[in-house]
Amino acid sequence: MNEPCLVCGSRFQVENAHWPKAIGMGRKRKKVHLPTLPLCVRCHEFGQHVGNEEIIMALIEKAPTYWQEHGMWEEARPVFETWLSRREYVEMTWAR
């Protein structure tokens, strides 16, 4: 992949990572169409997958612009907005 990591800008071991939803184990990956972003292994495996809040906030901020610039927003928008509304709901209920 020749794009830099969306979060840190690294060009080392960058891959297309599914976000905000992951595919999960045991699925036929070719049949799953979820939004992807370029993430380096560090930001993907040791940030996004473990729920690092700094990484997640950077993704929330940068992902929509990336998808819009790459013509993927129409497909990614419903998944992103559903995920974001669930996140906001959980944050509100845990804050009580």
C-alpha positions in Angstrom: 0.0 0.0 0.0 1.4 3.4 -0.9 -0.7 5.6 1.4 0.6 6.7 4.8 -1.2 5.7 8.0 -4.2 7.9 8.5 -3.4 8.3 12.2 0.4 8.7 12.5 1.6 9.2 8.9 3.9 6.2 8.9 4.6 4.4 5.7 5.9 1.3 7.4 3.6 -1.8 7.3 0.5 0.1 6.2 -2.6 -2.0 5.5 -6.2 -1.5 4.7 -7.9 -1.9 8.0 -11.7 -2.3 8.5 -13.1 0.4 10.7 -15.3 1.2 12.5 -16.5 -2.4 12.3 -14.2 -5.4 12.0 -15.0 -8.5 9.9 -14.4 -11.0 12.7 -13.2 -14.5 12.6 -14.7 -17.2 10.3 -16.3 -15.0 7.8 -15.7 -15.1 4.1 -13.8 -11.9 3.8 -14.5 -11.4 0.1 -18.2 -11.2 0.8 -18.0 -8.6 3.5 -18.0 -5.0 2.4 -17.0 -2.7 5.3 -15.2 0.6 5.2 -11.4 0.5 5.2 -8.7 3.0 6.1 -4.9 2.9 5.7 -3.4 2.1 9.1 0.1 1.0 10.1 0.4 -2.1 12.2 1.1 -0.1 15.3 -2.0 2.1 15.1 -4.2 -0.8 13.9 -3.2 -3.7 16.2 -1.9 -1.8 19.2 -4.2 1.2 19.0 -7.5 0.6 17.3 -8.0 -3.0 18.3 -7.3 -2.4 22.0 -9.4 0.7 22.1 -6.7 3.3 22.5 -8.8 6.5 23.0 -6.2 8.7 21.3 -6.2 6.5 18.1 -10.0 6.2 18.1 -10.5 10.0 18.4 -8.1 10.5 15.5 -10.0 8.0 13.4 -13.3 9.7 14.2 -11.9 13.0 13.1 -10.0 11.9 10.0 -12.0 8.9 8.6 -14.9 10.9 7.0 -12.6 13.2 5.2 -10.5 10.2 3.9 -13.6 8.4 2.7 -15.0 11.5 1.0 -11.7 12.2 -0.8 -11.5 8.6 -2.0 -15.2 8.4 -3.2 -16.1 5.9 -0.4 -18.3 8.1 1.8 -21.7 6.9 0.5 -20.8 3.4 1.4 -19.0 4.2 4.6 -21.4 6.8 6.0 -24.2 4.5 7.3 -21.8 2.2 9.0 -19.8 5.1 10.5 -22.9 7.0 11.7 -24.5 3.9 13.3 -21.2 3.0 15.1 -20.8 6.6 16.2 -24.4 6.9 17.6 -23.9 3.6 19.5 -20.6 4.9 20.9 -22.3 8.2 22.0 -25.2 6.2 23.6 -22.8 4.0 25.6 -20.8 7.1 26.7 -24.0 8.8 27.9 -25.2 5.7 29.8 -21.9 5.0 31.5 -21.5 8.7 32.5 -24.6 8.4 34.8 
